Amino acid sequence: MKKSKGLKTESFYKIFIYVALIALATSIIIPVVWILFASIKENSEFYGNPWAIPDGFHYQNFVEAFVEARMGDYLFNSIIVTGLAIVFLLVIALPASYVLSRFRFFGSKFLNSFVKAGLFINVSYIAVPIFLMLLDWDSLMQTMFDGGSFLNNRVMLALIYASTALPFTIFLLSSYFETLPSDFEEAASIDGAGYFKTMFSVMLPMAKPSIIIVILFNFLLFWNEYILALTLMPGENKTLPVGLLNLMAAERAAANYGPMYAGMVIVMLPTLILYIIVQKRLTQGMTVGGLKG
Amino acid sequence: MYLSKTKARNIFIGVCITPAILLFVIFMVIPTIDVFRMSLYSWGGFSNQKQFVGFDNFKFLWNDMDFIQSFQNSILLIVIVALVTLVVAVFFAAILTKERIIGGNFFRVIFYIPNILSIVVIAGIFSAVYAPSNGLLNSVFAVLNLDFWQQKWLGNQQIVIYSVAGALVWQAIGYYMVMYMSSMASIPASYYEAASLEGASPFRQFFDITLPLIWNNIRTTLTFYIISTVNLSFLLVTAMTGGGPDGSTEVFLSYMYEQAYGNSTYGYGMAIGVVVFLFSFALAAIISHITKRDVLEY
């Protein structure tokens, strides 16, 4: 009697757990799949049953989004900005993290905490001051030379992305370098390698796992970022999220839904594909870093 | 040319850290100082008329009803989002680490997906979910014959802030779940075995073993809840509701952005930025103080 009662609560507990798990999973899968379906629906289909499977593959939505809403150009901009920003970040952050974590010199302690304090600086606060700073630089250039375009500049945006990612990236890479034994450097030094050679051919290759995590995290961060892009690129060179923001406003007003969902798919598909390929690394790496708002 | 060892070392150090420090100072430290400095000025941002006004911007804040509304909204969001996300994330983390779940890995992978999406896409998804006539949520209620639960999720001033909170929770659960899972996984299994032998129920085990041992992790994440909710609610509200209807979803930073940028009262906008910054810092300190417990070693 007692045993069967125990079994009963046990199975109730199991059922409850599965219901909860499936409920949360559905709440994530359905909207995402729904967006994918909606992106290939014809506009008239949006007025019928929202649960209906698409009639066919209306790729025109994507054509319209790519060409008329210029999402193709924005995709190109996003690829350029994200790629450049990751290159800048690695070139700048790797040597800095290596030196900050493994060398003691005058002021090294201060510099370490100085950069770590940057973890508390939120991009949303400083977007507007950065905009005004670039505006100042632009007008200064205009008086000295003819042009000057720090605003609407993809390279500049990439550089700023890289700068804002520095504190987290240096924090993550330093904590990796700190764990390495100093034998490697000593061995390299006995073999006659200088500091630069030791760093490039011995230490940096060993950091490969952390470098991959840095690339993954910052790819997601840069690809999805929109407040800096919105503020610093008021002209033509928009990135995907900003382009999508405009597209959503325009198509909603025009009740032309297909291209709007196509735009959403264009923004989210690259990150979804990347995530499917590297999901294990990403979630494991996250716990290594243990941070990121 | 032969360099002495110390000189070579110094050159190496200088070459490696100078670019990083320079960029960090130019694009993060100086703009941050600018926020504080400009909050003491009355300035439109573009004109040359910049006037030092001391703390006048801050005094003005006290009587700005729109700011007070955005303040209330932000606090409401921080509290709801932090509490709901915390409870749900801990619950699912505990299930996925402790129980033998068929497809456990599948659930873990799915739950993390919202965290990789752009907040603009999330705004788009939730506009579709909350759409009044053909929205996903309302049509689910229609199918279940729960028509009386249907709402104008983004049109009703009483409800819209909770709709925004829902999107933020949806976005955050997976991230914090993975965080808690990793700290739960490091609890030795022998603790649970011993408790089982003594006849402790899963609930008892959760409250007496799991919760105390991950408490430190929860404390740290609470700070992140605050920082990220302040930030994400701004991005989401800007993309989804634009602060409306009638200011009912305006949050700190969206109001700051509007004042600095839309309204061209830059100094005032930066004063709001300073208040938000200090407020989140103070809140984090207070929470970290009241949640302080003796750290359990294992």
Interface residues (C-beta under 8 A of the other chain):
Chain A: Y13 I17 Y18 A20 L21 L24 A25 S27 I28 I29 I30 P31 V32 W34 I35 A38 F46 Y47 P50 W51 V91 I92 A93 P95 A96 Y98 V99 L100 F103 F105 L111 V115 G118 F120 I121 N122 V123 S124 Y125 I126 A127 V128 P129 I130 L132 M133 L159 I160 A162 S163 T164 L166 P167 I170 G194 Y195 F196 M199 L220 W223 N224 Y226 I227 T231 L240 P241 V242 L244 L245 M248 R252 M260 Y261 M264 V267 M268 T271 L272 L274 Y275 Q279 L282 T283 M286 T287 G290 L291 G293
Chain B: A8 R9 N10 F12 I13 V15 C16 I17 P19 A20 I21 L23 F24 I26 F27 M28 V29 I30 P31 T32 D34 V35 M38 G45 V88 F91 F92 I95 E99 I101 F106 F107 R108 V109 I110 F111 Y112 I113 P114 I116 L117 S118 I119 V120 V121 A123 G124 I125 F126 S127 A128 V129 N134 G135 L136 S139 W170 I173 Y175 V178 M179 S182 P202 F224 I227 S228 V230 N231 F234 L235 T238 A239 L253 M256 Y257 A260 Y261 Y266 G269 M270 G273 V276 F277 F281
